[in-house]
Amino acid sequence: MSKEQKADKPQMKGKEYEKELRKLQAELCTLQDWVKQKGLRVIIVFEGRDGAGKGGTIRAITERVSPRVFRVIALPAPSDREKSQMYMQRYMAHFPAAGEIVIFDRSWYNRAGVEYVMGFCTKDQHDRFLRLCPEIERYIMEGGITLIKYWLEVSNEEQERRFKARIDDPIRQWKLSPMDLPSRERWYDYSLARDQMLAATDTKTSPWYVLRSDNKKQARLNCISHLLSLIPYKKVRKEKVKLPDRSKKNKYDDQASLRNRRFVPDKY
């Protein structure tokens, strides 16, 4: 996106963003009810460079929904045992059952990106993965799972700004992974890896959706809106909820029994 294009879109104000986000999150709750009722199984894959905004986008999606329906999977580096397994094995263990949406914060596509660029897999392993991946995804979808793939694209300038902000802010320093700083040096290696991945696995049956993420707020709204458009759903009719009266059976002073217990001080 050029500087001219960026200038055409003004920054969204906080109140406007919160208002639109709340509307979309309400729709996500409606989608959640539909997925539960129909027993749907959905996988959403989030990939992108370090600092592209995957975590914030995922939080915006999951903030108001049930973690029992929307499960977020962010796997650590594989253990020695997992390294000896079939590559897809540790990911498939987290695939959705009926009525679940599983969000992968990085996925099996690590092999096409971080693992390949940082030398954690061989070129042969990388190339074989790209050859087999369309077949793997066909198998997933033929098994009845809806597969949605997002690539978050952040500009060089914005990634640099975000990394510097993490370095200077103690609250955000934990976001600096051992892979982040080397990824700055290897910008074009990551670009080439991205291009190879898209060339091999961006198919009509399982497309990649590229999300511009320099503007975090608008990227989150765009992503949720697009996600909702990909899964046909309807509002589930619910019975009206009525809060029951408290029973007086076995009534006693249940606060008096707590008087000698240890309470957290009211500091605020």
C-alpha positions, 0 to 999 in steps of 0.5 A: 500500500502506497503512502498516498493510499494510506493518507486516503484512510484517516485513523479511526477514532477510539469511540468509533472503533469500539462501537463497530467492534462491539457490533461485530463481536455481537455477530460473532456471538450469533455465529457461535450459537449457530456453530454449536447448534449445527455441530460445525467444525472450523479452523482459522489459521493466522500467519504473518511476520513477527509484529504483524498484529496476529495476537491483537486480531485474535483477541478482538475475535475471542474477547466476547465469545466462549473459550469452549467454542473459540479455542486458541492454539499457540503451540511452543517450539516442539519437544524432542518427542514431537520432533520425532512425530509426523510433522502434522501430528501435533497440530491435528491433536488440536483440530475441532470437534463438533461445535468448535472453532479452533484458531491457530496463532501460527500453524503448520505453516511454520514450516513454510516460514519461520522454520525454513528461514531460521534453518530449523528444517531442511530445504527438502523438508520445506519443499516436500511440505509445500508439495503435500500441503494442498493435499493435506488441506483437501483431506481436512476439508473433505473431512467436513472442516471449514478451513480459513487462512489469513496472512497479515501483511505489515510494512517494513516501516511499521514492523520496525516501529512496533519492535522499537516500541516493544524494546522501550516498553517493559509491559510489552517486552515479553512480546519480543521473542528470540525470533523477532530481532533476527526476523528484522535482518531477514526481511527479504528472506521472509518475503521470499518464503511468503511468496513461495508459500502463497504460490504453492498453497493459495488455491481456489478450494483453500485460498489465503486472504491477505490482511493489511495490518499497519492500521491495527484497529481497521485490520481487526474490524476488516478481519472480523467482518470478512470472517463473518462473511465466509461462514453462512449462519443464522440467528438461533432462536432461544428460550427467554431466560428467567432468573429463579428466586432464591430458595429459603430452604436451609437458610442461615447467615452465610456471611457470619461464617466468613468473618474470621477468614482471610480476605484480600485487602481493599487496596483500591 
